[in-house]
């Protein structure tokens, strides 16, 4: 039974107050073609719970499960092994009953977990501090651009051609409402990154330069020269990491003097889950701490000297005046942050480095084998667990043919950059510890057949 708290008289009074004649007047901005003209077509008005479950299971069976087939998809979401202990621990009542610390002092377990999460993220990213997480990598990237604007009092951000196009899209959407000018460009299928071009583009109006590490094609660049150029022009360097496992093998952006480091934490503790929920990572230099969005947990002692945890900073619209807020995010990704922290704790530093080593070794094996397929060439001269191939034919239909063979071969650049002919032959392949040598050979053999 539906609960309708408002009477018709209540609704009439509310509509009169705001000057609307009817409920329909509230939706005039929605194009008429996009509005329902009645009940949803071909959908029954009601069904039993068992019937709905049966129908949903039938729909779910149409999905190809990542773990059931050779899987090489990447570009910001990666199939890593998540130990069963992670899912077991995040469901303990101590965590589930104190999910969001609106009364921080009585949510000590949650605050301690977030404090540990922040410590792990700061160490991983190479930053002085990290917050209690963001929604995901793309929104964290935008929040970093906004933070750079507040710090530098400038409104132009230069986005690397190697930045994930979805991150660029989110930034463009948000920039419509802030007036930020975003300079963007498209990647090229070469081993060279655009670091030199980014350095040349920095001027006195630049608030920040945003660069992905490794980038969308899997290329790895030395960020130190770019950081030096940014600082010489009083701009900030923002580094974006979409594959945090890479930081178990390569130098962190913070070590190369990046001012703000953001990223997607899905690879650690969080399954693919058909695209979410995920967990955004956000770290920065200590001097910019008070401009950091979201929340920050801190460690202290109580009146008796006992160790405790507090919500040190919470510069959100829910807590302070809107004009002083540094973020409009409603919360942190608490459950996914917990999963990240548990998985990272289980790995430890030695485990993370070993995991990264296994990823890289398998990726090298895959790159060498796939580059032997007639007509296929490897773009990268450096990569972690993801690299780009150039196929002799348009990549997107090839990916579709391989999917029909139950092989998820990778992400075609034509899908990421529709209409950009120069990128149509590019295929981004990701390899993780879940990839087997048999998977690699299966992909190589099938690729040879469909390209023949």
N, C-alpha and C positions, 0 to 999 in steps of 0.2 A: 504494500500500500504506500503510495506517495505521501510524503509529509509536506503540506503546503502551509507555511506559517503566516502567509498574508491573506487576508480576506479580500474579496473584490473591492470593498470600500477602501481598504488600505492601498491597494494598487492604484485606484482612481485618484486618491489623494496624492500619492507619490508622483504620478504622471502629471497632475495639475501643477505641482510644485516646480517641476523641471520644464514645464511648457510643452509636453508631448501629449498628443491626442490619444495615442494608443501604444501598446507594446511594439507594434510593427514599426512605429516611427523611430524606435531606438536602433533599427537595423537598416536605415535608408542608405548608409554608406556601403552596404554590401550589395554588389551588383545583383540585379533581380535574377539573372541566369544562374547565380551561385546559391540562391535560396531554395529551400525545399518548398514544393507546392502542395505538400501533404505528407502522408506516411512514406517512408523509404520504399521504393519500388522493389518488389520481389522479396521483401522481408516480412515475415509474419508478425502480427502485433504482439504475440506472446508465444513462449515455448517453455517446456519443462526444463528444469536444471539438467536432467540427464540427456535430454535431446540437444541442448546447447553444448554440453561437454562432448558429446559424440560428434557434433558438427565441427567444433573447434579442433578436435583431434584429427579429423579428416583433413582439415585445412593445413594443420601442422605437418602432416605426413608428406605434403607436397614440397616442403623445404628440403634442400640438400644440407645435411648436417656436416659441419666442417670436419669433424673428427672421423667421418666415414669415408672420405675420399682424399686423394692427394690434394693438398691445400697450399697455395702459394700467394694468397691475397695479402696485401699489406696496405701501404699508403695511409698510415695513421691508425690502423687497428690491426693487432697481431695475435695470432693463435699461439699462445704459450701454454705450457702445462701449469695448471693451478692445483696444488696439493689438496687432497680431500680435507685435510685438517683446517684449511682456510675457511671453507664453507661451514664446517662444524663449529668452529670457534666464533664466527661472526653471528651465529644464531643463539649464543648463550644469552640468557635472560638479563645478565648484568649489562650487556650492551644494548639489547633491544628495548629495555625499559627506560633508558636514559639516552635516547637517540639524539636529541638536540638540546644543548645546554642553555635553555632559556633562564634557568636558575642555576648558574654555573657552580655555585658553592656546594650544591647538593648532587652534582653530577661528576664526582671526582674520577670515576672510572673512565668516562667519556673524555674528560679534560686531559687525563694522563695519556690516554691513547692518542689524542690529537697532538699533545706535546711531543710524544715519541715520533709520530708521523712527521711533524714539522722538522724534527731533528734529522730524521732519515732523508727527507727531501732536500733540506739545506746541504747536507753532506753530499748527496747525489748530484745536485745541480752545481755545487761549488759556490753557493751564495752564503752570505752571513746569516740571513734569516729566511724563513719560509712561512707562509700562512697555513691555515687549517684546511686548505683545499678550495678549489673552485668547481664550477659545474663540469667543465671539460676543457680540453686544450684550446679550442677555438675561441670560447668566451674569455679564457684566461689571456689569450693573445690580445684580444681587443682591450681588456681591462689594463693591460700593460701599456698600450698605446695611449689610453686616457691618462694613465699615471704619468707618462712621459710629458704629456701636454701640461699637466698641473705643475710639474717640477721645472720645466724649461720655459713655460709661458709662451710656447710656440705651437703652431698648429699644422705642421707638415710632417708626415711620416713617410719614409721611403721603405717600401716593401720589396724584399728580394724576389726575383723571378723564381727562386727555388722554394718559396713558401707555399704550403699546401693551398690549392685553390679554394677549398672550403673555408679555410681560415681567412683567406682574402675576402671571400664573399660575406662572411660574418662582419668583418671589419668595415666593408663598404656599407652594409646595412646600417650599422650603428653610426657611422660617420655622417650619414644623412641628417642626424639629429644633433650632432655636436659641431658641425662645420669643419671638422678636420679634413685637410687635403691629403689624400693618399696617392702616392706615386707608385704605380705597379707596372710590371712587364711580364712577358712570357718566357718560360725556360727554353733553352735550345738543347738539342740532342748531342751534346759534346761533353767531354770529360771536365772541361773548365767550368768553374762556378762563376758567379757574377760579382765576386768580391771587389775586383778592381773597378767595375762600373759603379758599384755602390759607393765606394770611396770618392770617386769623381763627382758623384751627384750630391754629396753633402754640402750644404751652404748655411748661411746664417739664419735661415728660416726653419731649418730642420730640427724637429723635436727628437726624433729617434730614427734608427734604422732597424728593421725587423728582418732577421735572417734565420732560416731553419737549419738545424744541425743534428744529424745528417739531413740533407734537403730532400725534396719530393722525388728526385731521381736516385736518391741514395748516396749522393756525393758528399764527401767530407772535406771541409775547408778549415784552414787555420784562421781563427777569428781575431787573433791579436792585432794584426795590422788594421782591421776594420774598427776595432775598439779604440785604437790609438787615434785614428782619423776622426771618429765620433767625438772623442774627448777634446781633441784639438779645436773642434768647432762648437764645444759646449753642448753637444747632443748626446743622447743616450743610445747604447747598444742593447737591443732586446733580442735574445736568442730563444728560439722555439725548438723544443725537443718532443717529437712524436713517438719515439721509441726509446724509453728510459733504460732499457736493458743495455743499449749501446754504451751508456756511461760507465758500465762495468769494464769497458775495454779501451775507450778513448778519453782524452782529456775533457773535463767538464767545461762548459762555457764560462762558469764563474772563474775558473783558473786562468782563462784568457781575457779576464777583465770585463766581461759582460756586466752591465748594470742591473738588468732584470732578466731572469730566466724563467720561462713558462713552458708548459708542456702538457701532454696527455699521459696519465699514469695507468691507463688500461692494461698495459702489458704485464704489470705486476699485480697479481691477486684478483684481477677482474676478467671474466670471460668475455668473449665477443658479444654475446647477447643481442645479436641482430642490430647492433648500433647503439646500445646504451642500456642503462645509465653508465656513464664513465666518471672519471675523476680528474679534475684539472689541477696541475701543479703550478705553484707560484712562489718564486724566491727573488730576493733582491739584495743589494748592498745595505748595510745597516743604516747609513746616513739617509736613505730614502724610506725608512721603516714607516713613518707616519703618513706616507702617501700610498701605502700598500692597501689594496682593497681587501674586503672580506674580514676574517677574524684571526686573531693570534692568541694562542694559549701560552701562559707563562708559569714558571715554577716559583714557589715562595715557601715561607714557613708561617704557621699560625701563631697565636699568642703563646702557645706552650712550646714552640720550637719544632713542632711536628711538620714534616714535609707535606706540602699541598700544592694544588694547581688552581689557577685563576684564569678568567677570560681577560687577558691584559688589554687587548685592543679589539674594538668591535665598531669600526667606523662605517656603519651601514645606516640606511635610511630608517630602519626600524628602531634605531637606538639614539640617533642624534638628528639635529636639524638637517633637512634635505640638502640645503646649500653647502653644508659642511661635510656631507657624506662623500666617501671616496669610492663607493660602489653601490649599485642597486641590487646586487645579488641577494636573494632571500635567505640563503643558507649555504653551508658547505656540503660537499658530497660525503656525508658522514659515514654511511655504511660502506661505500666503495673505498673511502680513505682507510677505514678499519681493515678491509680486506687487503689493501696495499701494504699497510703497516705489518700485518700478521705475516704475509708472504715474505716481505723484506726481512723480518725478524728471523723467520725460518731459514732463509738463505744465508744471512750474514754477509759480511764483505767478501769473504773467501768464496762463498757459494755464488754470489752475484758475478764475481769475476770468472768463475768457472762456467757459469751459465752463458755469459757473454762469449767466452772462448769457444764453446760448443756451437753457438749460433754462427759465429764468424767462420769457423772451419767448415761447417756444412754449406754455408753460403758460397764460400770459395769453390767447393766441390761442384755445387750446382752451376755457378757461373762458368766454370771451365767446361763442364759437360754441355751446357746449352749453347755455348759459343761455338761448339763443334758442329752444330746442326747447320747444314748447307744454307747459305744466305743470311744467317743470323750473326749479328755482331754485338759486342759488349760496349756500352757507352763508358762505363766507369773505369777509372784507374785506381780508385780507392772507394771502399764501401764497408759497411758493417754486416748487416744481415739482409740488406735489400739493394738491388741493383736494377739497371735498366737495359733492356735489349732492344735493338732495332731489327724489326722483321722485314723480310723482302716484300711483304704484303701488308695491307691495312690490318692493324692488330685487332680491332674490335670484333669483326666476324670470326677471326681465328680463335679468339677467346670463347666465343659462343659455340663454335664447333667442338672445342676441347671440353666445355661444360657439358655438352650433349654426351660426351664420353665419360662423364663423371670425373673430370679433372678440372679443378679450379686453378687456372694457370697463372693468374696474376691480374693486375689492373691495367687496362689499356689507357694510354694517355688521351686517346680520342674520346673516352668517356669522361675523363676529368676536364678536358679542354675541348668541348664540342665546337666544331667549326674551324678549329686551328689545324689546317692541312699539314703543316710542318711537323706536327706531333702525332699524326695518325698511325705511324708505323712503330711507335714506342710502346713497349710492354714492361711494366714495373713488376718485378718478381721478388717476393719476400720468402725467406727461409728461416725457420726457428728450430729449436731443439725437438719439436714434434715431427719434423720432416725426416723421413727415412731415406736411405740411399736408394731403396726400391722406388719411392715416390719420385725422386729425381730422374731415375732412368725411365720411369713410366711417362713422365712429362716430356723428356727428350725424344723418346721414340714416337710418341703421339704427335709432337710438334713436327718431326721429320715427315710424318705421313700426311698431315694436313697442309704442309707447305709444298709437298711434292707436286 
